[in-house]
Amino acid sequence: MHLSKRSAVKFIALCLLFAAFRQILPAKEAASWQPPEAWALKKINGADFHFQFEFYLKQLTLSPPVYTGTLLPGYLQELEKYPENIQRLSAMDCFQDIQYHFYLREDKQADGTYTFPLKSLPLDLKRVRGKPFIIDCFSTPGLAQIYYLAHFRHDQQAYREWLKEHPDFLGFMTCEWGNDALILHQPSRHGAILPGSSRFAITKQDIDRLIAEEYPHTKNRDEHISILLKKTYSRISEYCFNDPSKLWIGEGHWCIGHLPAYWGAGAIGIETTRNYMFWQNQLMFCRGAARQFRIPWYWWIATYFEGYDSKGNRTAKGTLFSENSPRLEFHGPDYGISLSSVKRAFYLAWLSGAAFAEREAVENCFFLHRREPEKQELSEEGLMYVDFYRFFRKHTDRGISYTPIALLVPANRGYCRFGGKAFSLYDYTQPDFMLDAVMSSILDYPKNRLLENMRNGVECVMANQPYGDIFDAITPDFEDQSSFQSALPNYRAAFLIGDYGDNPAMVKILTDYVQNGGTLIMNIRQLNQNFPADFAGFLSDGTVIRKGAYQIEKVKLQGARNIRTAEDGSISFTMNNYGKGKVIVGLQHWLTPWYGDDAAGQQAALQTTTMGTPIRFPEIEWLLKTLSAEYLPLKVSGNIQYGLNRTLDGWLLYLINNAGVTKFADKPQVLDPKGEDVQIELGTMPAKQVFELLTEQKLECKNGTVQINVPSGDVRILKIQ
């Protein structure tokens, strides 16, 4: 092969850059990685994962016998009085070995205050005794008089005695707290709380007073957190016996679990639902916050679909039920999210370390409601749950999720599950855009989040992407940074995203992290006087070159190396040795283009990630691709979602095919029969055998390579020993 002089020089330069970047890790150490003690999964009743079933105690008389008899025999009538088919279901281990979720309504006391009657729970039932359980104090904005106006007075001494008597009590669960915080400020939602909504409605005057005195309009994202969200959190804690350590608090729209975790909640959770909302975003933020504060997290799997129906109409109507509902329109087996998406969520919750999973409206999803009780049976989804239960009880070592890279994101980010303005309200800045660009690149929005695909019925609740599930999002800038200081060393690399201003305490933690062997990826706009003078290994004279909508800063290297060169020969990324670690700096401002701080400029940026046609961010994609190659001990090829779990005797490699699912809002799913062919190069990972757990098949390994087909909308889990 003959190269021109110019080509030869370029080839040698590329080789040197690649060799420099390979020094991020002194060796391929991922195959021998052991999870930090702080990431250990907590066991409840001898198991680190449970499936939870919900019970509206005051409404159980309206539930089908197949539900109450199977899961709570003895509450309405003894099991022997149910038909044989229900007794048979009730005897199944998957309906006995469960976690209970009781909805409890408030009780008005003689002095006009309220409490919750804990002693009214059916905890003495034979089926319930010794089982873990959670209580949902059923106060929501829909019960506005109670939620906003009621005064609670709990007998704290009696509560403490009750706790001692019920060691299986996990906590008080609530969901959508961030969404609930906004309802007073959103007139479009007032129909749920004004007269005519329920007997617990409040008046327009009540709303005006509450906004003026307790839930004021906020000017910026920091006030949104310190005033609006903190007040909502405190109110929830108040009616849950003033015990924040027992709060299991979840959210379905905003990725804000870090806030209740910081304020002292005992656990956090996510609610996933709707099409094109990318549940992995919620997962990365929730699991990261749970690990940072060393608390459990959970996954609530809801059922609403948002997209297009088969007639081309955009709609948010429809939930997946086992049968068409005679009482509710758009509820039935053809509506809502796909059956396969529920299955994928089951397995990903288990694989990702959730303490429990719960299916919304489970009595309508797992069971067929025939008119005659003796004909009531499990639905297709119910049978799917049985298979899932048997799987996770058989394979008790699910391992620990291998996420070597921490995404460091500001506490006031106000990030929702698909990005955009902070809390969808406040000015959009280029540092906000950086976060959106990173998340858009990780989940490949230009391929996966296209309006045309949604219109054509391509379901995408989770995204196949090339980098692997190797990220957690944690928070570096709380006032008390002790949790960040202890959490950061658990990650091999950290990617600093967003603007932190003058924060010397955070800088000290980052500097120590690198000094002790960590790799920090940051942007030149984040460097300031708080970092040591030799930290980045270059000097900037402030010269900025504009290339279209991008701005790139020129630097003079003083110890750092150029690890990526732009087409015009300018430096894009540098890497500097500092102590035992590395500092990688992107010289492109915020790694994104920018179109101006005014409303038009903000709108133009939003159109490229969350609202319009997603674009690609070449420097971020290059960085993610290189980090993935360096920190993963194997290579996965194919259009697939994948991740690794470290087990006691090896690894689990999960493969989730989110593609090939056609789902309209009013039609059942259609699965592409081809599936996806995936190739795994085991690389440095020692493997005596590879076994697929769901099909229970041993896979052939040729020259360190394994091949497998993953059906559309399905899951495969490889055990590598």
N, C-alpha and C positions, 0 to 999 in steps of 0.2 A: 504494500500500500504506500502510495506516494502522497505526502501532504505538502501543500505550499508553505512557505515560511510563515505567513500570517496564520494559517490554520494550525500549524504545529505549535506556534506560540500560544494560541488560544486553547489548544488541547492540553498543553502542559499546565497552563494557568488553572483550567478546570480541575485537573488532577490534584494540584496543590490545594485548591479550595476544598475539594472533597476530603482530602487527607486531613486538613485542618479541622473540618467539622466532625470527622470521625473521632477526634480527641475529646469530644464532649464526655464520653464515657471512657475510662481507661481500658476497659475490656467489655465484652458482651456479658454483662452480669445478670441480665434479667432472668435467665433460666434458673439461676440459683436464688432468686429473690424469696425472702420470707416476709410475711406480713407483719407490720408493727403491732405490738401488744395493744395499742390503743384502738386498733381496728377489729379486735376480736368481737365476735357476735355473742350477744348475751342470750342465755337460755332461759326460757320461761316454761315451767312444768317439764323440764327435761329436754326441751326442743328449742332450736333457735328460729323456727319459722312455724307460723300457724295460719290457718284460714279462719276468717271471722264472719259470723252470721248475725244479721241485725233483727231486732224484735221491738216493734212498737207495741208496748204492752197493752195500752188502752184500745188498740185497734186489732188485736189478735183474733177477736171474735169474727172479724170480717175476712180473715185469711183463710185460704183453702185448707181443709184438713190434712192434705198431704204435707203441708209446710209445718203446721203446728204439731202434728202427730209425729212427724219424722224427727224434728229438731228440739221440740220442747214438750215431750209427753209428760202428762201429769199436771200441766198448767191449766188447760181447759177441761180435759178428761183423761182418765187413765189410758195407758197404751192399749190394754186389752180390749177396750171398747172401739178401737179403730179397726177398719177392715184389714184383712191379711196383707194386702199389698203395701199398706202404710206401715204395718208392723215390720215387714221385711226390710223396707227402706230404713226404718228407725234402728234396726239392728246392725246396719252397715257401719264399719269403723269410721268411714269418712264423714258420717253425720253424728258420731259420738265424740270423736277426737277433734273438737272444734274450740274456738274462742268465741265468747258471747259478747254481743254488743246490744245493750239495753237502752232504749230511749225512755227517758223518765221526765214526766211533766212536773211543773212546779206545784207547790202546795201553799195556799194562803193561810197564814196564821191568824190567831185571834186579834193581834194588834195591827193587822193590815199589812204586815211585812210578809215576805215569801222565803221559802226554803225548798229543798228537794227531799222527798220522803224516802231516804235510802232503805229503810226497813221494809218498804213495800216491794222490793225486788224479790223475785222467786229464787233466792239463793239456797233455799233448803231443799229444793227439788233434787231427787237422786241424780238426775242427768246433769245438773249444773254443779253440784258439790265438787270442789277440788279443781274446777276448770277456771282458767284465766278469763277475766271479763272486764269490759270497759263500759262506762256509762256515758251516754250522750244526754246532757241536761238540755232538754229540747226547748231552748230559748233561742229563737232566730228573729231577724227583722220581720219575718212574716207574722210573728206574735209580738207586734210592736209595743203594745202596752207593757208587756212583761220585759221585753228586751231593753227598752229605753227608759221606762218610767218607774218600774217596780223597785221597791226598796227590799233588799235581801238582808235577812238577819239569821245567821246560822248558829246552831249550838256547837261551838268549836270543840268543847270537851267531849260531847257525844260523838262528834265526827272522829276525833282521835281514838276513842274507844272502838268505834265501828271499824276503823282501819286495822286495829290490832286483831279484831275478830275475823277479818277478811283479807288474809295475806295474798289471795289470788287477784285482788283488785289491782288493775294496772293504772287506771287513771280516767280522767274525763276527756272525752273526745269531742272535737268540734271541727268544722271544715268551712272553707270559703271565708275566713275571717277578714282577709284583705279586701275581698269583694264587698262583704257586709259593711265595712267601714265607709264605703262610698255612697251607700244607698240614699242617705239624707241629701246628698249633694247632686243626685241624679234624678231630676223630675220625671224622666221617662220610666223610672222604676217605682215611683210613688204609688202606682196603682196597687202594689202589693201590701201597702201599709196604711193607706187612707180609708175612710169609711166606705164600706161596700166590699172590702177585701176579706175581712173576717170580724168576728166579735172582739178581736183584740186590736182593732185599728186605732190609729191616733189621728189627730186633726192636723190641718195645715198650720194652725197656730202652734201646736206642739212641735212640728218640724221647725218652724221659724225660731222658736225659743231654744230648742236643742242646738241648732246651728249657732245661734248667738252666744249661748252660755257654755256648751260642752263640746260640740263638734264643729269648730269654726272653719271657715274657708281658709285654705293655706296658700301661701305665696310661692312656695318652692318645695322641692323634694325633701329637704331636711325638716321643714315644718310638717310636711305630710307624715313623716315618720314619728317625729317627737310629739306631735299633737294628736293627729287623727288616728294613726295606727296604735300608738301607745295607749291612748284612751280606750280604744276598742279592746286591746289586749287586757287592760286593767279591768274593764267591765266583765269580760269573759272570766277572768280569774276571780272576780268578786262573786259571781253567781255559782262558780265551781268551788265553793267553800273556802275561798281565799287561799287556795293551795296551788300556786303555779307549778310546783314541782310535779304535780299530778296531771298537768295539762298535756294532752296529746292533740296538738293543734295543727290543722292542715289547711292547705290553700290550693285552689284549682286553677287560678289564672296567673297570679303573680309568683315569681320565684323569690319569696321573701321569708323562707323558713329560718334564715340566719337571724332574723330579728327576735322572734319568740325564743329561739335557742339562747341568744345572748341575754335576754331578759329573764331567763330561768325556767323555761318550759321543760317538762320532763321528756317530751318526744315531739317530733314534727312529722308532717306527712304531705303527700301530694294527692290530688284528685285529677285523674286524667280522663279526658273525654273530647269529643269533636274531632273532625277531620282536619288535616293540615295544620295541626297545632304542635306537633313534634314533642311527644312525651319524653324523649331523651333529654331535652332542655331541662324540664322539671326534675328529672332524675339526677342530672349532674349537679344541680344547685342544692337539691335536698340532701342527697347522700353526702356531699361535701360539707354542708353545715352540720349534719349529724355527726360526722367524723370529727370535725373541728371541736365540737362541744361534748363529744363522747356520749351521745344519747341515741336511742333507737329512732328509726323512722319507719313509716308505713306507706302503703299504696292502696288508694281507694279507686276502683275501676268503675267509672260511670259509663253511661250508655248512649248519651245524645250524639247525634251525627250532625255535622254542618257541612253542607256542600250543595250539590245539584241533584234534583230528582231526574228521573228518566225522560221527563218532558222538557228539560233544559231550564227549570226554574231553580233559582238559588233559595235555599230554605235551611232553617235551623230546626225544623220540626222533625220529630220521630225518635223513638227509643226502641231498642231491641228487646222485645218480650218473646216468651216462648210461644204465645198464641195471640191472635188478634183480640184486642180488648173490647168488650162490649160497652165499656164505660168511657174509654179514652180513645180519641181519634189519633191516628198516626202512631199507634203502639202495637207492635206485633213482630213476627219473625222476619218480615221483610224490611223493617225499619231500623234506624239506629246504626251504630258502628257494626262492623262485620264480626261474625263469630270468630274468625281466625284472629282478629286483632285482640279479642278477649283472651284467647289462648296465648298469644305472644306476650301479652301483659302479665298473665299468670307466671309464665316461666321467667320473664325478665325480672319481675319483682323478686322471685326466689333467688335468681342468680346474682342480683345486685345487692343483696344483703338486707332487704326489708324484713322487719320483725313480723309483720303479717300483711296479708292482702285481704281485701274485702270487695265483694261485688255488689254494686248498687242494685236495689230492687231485686234482691236475690230470689225472693219467693216467686217473682214473675218470670225470672230468667232460667232457673234450674228445674222448674216443675211444670208439668202440664196440668191445667185446671179443667179437667173433665167435670161435667155436671154431677156424675155419680162418683162419690169418693172412692169406690172400689176400682174405678178406672183411672184414677189419678196416678201419674208416673213421672219419671224423670224426663226432661226435655233433652234435646241434642246437646245443649250447653251443660245441662246437669251431668250427662254422661261424660262430657269432656272434663268437668271438674273431678269426677270419680277417678279418671285416668291420671289427672294431675296430682290428686291426693296420693294415690298409690305410688306415683313416681317419687314425690318428695319425701314420703315416709320410708321408701326403700333406700333412697340415696341420702343418707343423713349427713354426709360430709359434702356440703355445697361449696366449700372453700371460701376464700376471701377475694373480692374483686380486686384485680390488679390494675390500679389507676396511678401510674407513675408521675403524672403531670397535674399540677395544681393550677387552675385558672384563678388568678387573684383579682377579685372584682370588688369595687367600692361598696361600702355598706348602704349608701344612699342610691344605689343603682336604679331601684324601682323597675326592675326588669320583668316583663311578662313573658309568657311561654313562647312568643314568636318575635319579641323585640319591639323596638320603637321608642317613643318618648318615655321618659321616666314616669311611671304610673299613668301613661297615656295622656299626660296633662302638661308637663313642664317643658321648657325649651330644650331642643335637641342639640347637643353639642358634638364636636368631632370626637372627643373621648367616648361619648355614648355610641357613636357610629363605629368606633373601634370594636366595642363589645359586640355589636350586631354583626360586624364583618367577621369576627372570629367565630361566632356561633353559626352564622350562615355558611362559613367555609367548612366547619367541622361536620355539619349535617348536609352539606352540598345542596343548599337552596337552589342554585341555578339549574340543578337537575331535578330536585325533589319537590320544590314549592312553586309550582307554576299553575296559574289560574286555568290555563288551557287543559292541563292534566285533570284538575278537579272537575272541570266542566264535562270532560269525557269519562268521568266515573273512575279515574285512577285513585284508589284509596292510598293515603299516606299519613297514617297516624304516627308511625315511626319511620326512620329513614335509613336505607342502606348507605353506607359511606366507607371510604377507603382507609381511614386512619385507625379504626378500632375504638372500642369504648375504653379509652385510657385517661379520661379527664374527670376530675372533681372540681367544683367551684367553691372556693373558700374566701373569707373576708379578712383583709389585712389591716383595716383602719378603724376598728372600734376604739373607743376611748380607753377601755381596758383591753390591752392587746395580749394578755396572758394566754388566751386560747389559741391565738394565731402563732405565738412564739412556740408553743408546744406542738402544734399541728404541722407547721411547715416542714420540719425535718423528716416527716414521714413520706415526703414526696421527693423523687429524684430530680425533678425540674419544676420550675415555677414560672408562669407566664404572667407578667404584670400588665393588667388591662385597665385603662381608665386614668383619670386625673386625680391626684392625691394632694396637690399643693405642697405646702410646707409641713412635713410630717416626720420630724427627726427620729421619733421612737420607732416608726415603721421602717425607716431606712436602716436603723441600727439592727433590727431583726433580719432584714434582707442581707445586709452586709455580713453578719455573723453566719447566716445560712450558706452563703457562697464561700466564706472563709473556711467553713467546715466541710466543704465538698459538694454543695448543691450547685445546680445550674440555674441561673436566673436569666430569663428572656425579658427584655424591656425595650422601650422606645426612647429615642433621644430626647423627646419632649418631657420625659419623666425624670431625667437627670437634673439634679439641682445641687446647691452648695452643701447639702447634708451628706452626700456621698463622698467617700475619700477621693482625693484628687486623682489617684491612680486606678480607680475602680474600673472605669470603662476602657482605659488604655488608649485614649485619643484626646485631642484637643479640637474644639470647634471655634472658628472665628466668627460664627454667626451668619456665614454666607448661606443663603437658601436659594436653591435652583428650583424654579417652577417648571414642571413638565405636565402640561395639560392641567388637570385638577389636582395633581399631586405636588407636594413640596418635599424636596430632599435636601438635607443639610450636609454641607461639605465638612470633612474633618481631616486632621493630620494625625496619622497613626503614631502612637508612642507606646509600643508594646503590644497593642491589639493586632489581630490579623484580619485581613479581608476574607470573608467566607462566602460572599455572594456579590457578584459584579453585575450591574445593569448592562443592557445592550450597548449603551453609549460609553461604557468603561468606568462609570462612577460606582462607588461602593454602596451596596444596599444593606449589608449586615457585617458587623465586626464581631470578633470573639476575643476575649481577653482572659488569660489565666489570673486568678486572684485567690491567694491562699491555696486551698486544696480544690477549689471549684472553678467555675467558668461564668463569665458574664457575656451574654450575647445581646447586642444592641442593634435595633433596626433604625436606619437613618431616615427613612421615609416617615414624615410626620404622621403619627398615629396609624401608620400602615394602611391608610385609606386616602381616597381623594376627598376633596371638600369643595362645596359649591357656595359657601357663604353662610354667615351667622344669621342672616335675616330669614323671614318666614319662607321665602321662595327657595333659599339655599337649603334650609332644613328639609323642606318637602322634597327637594331633588335627591337628597341623601336617603330619605326614608323610602323613596321609590325603588332604590337599588337593593334593598334587603327585605323589608317587611310588608310593603304595601303594593309593589308593582312588579317589575321584572327583575329578579335578582341578577346581580353581576358577579363576576369573579374578582377576587383580590389576589393577584399573582404572588405577592411577597408572603402573604399569610399562608396560602396553599403550599408554597415551597417550604415554609417553616414547618407546617404540620406534617407534611410528607416526610421531611428529614427527621423530625423528632420521632415519628411513628416507627420509622425504619431503625432508629437507634435504640429505642426503648422497648421494642417488642422482641422477644426471643425467637419468633417465627414470622413467616410471611404468608398472608392470606390473599389469594387472588380470586376475584369474582365480584359480582354486584351483590354485596351481602353486608349485613350488620354482624359484627363479631366482637368478642371480648374473652378475656382469660380470668380464671379463678384459680388461686393457689389452694390445693387441698393438702391433706396430711401426707399423702403418698404420691403426689404428682400434680397434674393440672387438669382443669376442665377448660376446653375451648368451645364456646357456644357460637352457633351460626344461626342467625335469624333472617329469613328471607321476607322482607316487607314488600317486595315487588310482586307483580303478577296477580294482584287482587283488584277486581273491578267491583265497585260498590256505589250504587246510587242511593239516594236517601229513601227511596220507596221500593227498592228491589233487594232481594237477597244477594249475597256475595257470589261472584263467579271467579274461580281460580284458574289461572293459566296452567295447563297440565305439564308444561315443559320444566318448570322449576328453574333452578340455577345451579350450574356446575361450578364447584368450588375446588381450588387446589391449595393445599397447605404444604409449605416447605418448612420442615421442622427446625432447620437451622442448627443452632447450638443447643437446642432442647433435647436432652437424652430421652429416648423413647424406645422401650422394649416392646410395647404394644399399644395400639390405638383401638378403642372400643366405643361404638356409638350407643348411648344409653337408652334412647327412646325406642329404637328398632332392635336393640340388643344384638348388634352385629359387630364382629371384629373386622376392622378395615385393614386392607393390605397397604403396607408401607414399602415403596420402592425407591431406593436411593434417597431416603429421607423425605419423600414426598407422598402425601395422601390426597386422594381425590374422592369427592362425595357430591351427590346431587341433593340440594335442599329444596323440597317442594315449595311452591308459591304459598305465601302466608303461613309458613310453618317454621319449626324449630328443630335443630339437631344439636346434640351435646356430645362432644368427643372427650372421652377420658384418656388422657395421655399418661402412661406410666413408664 
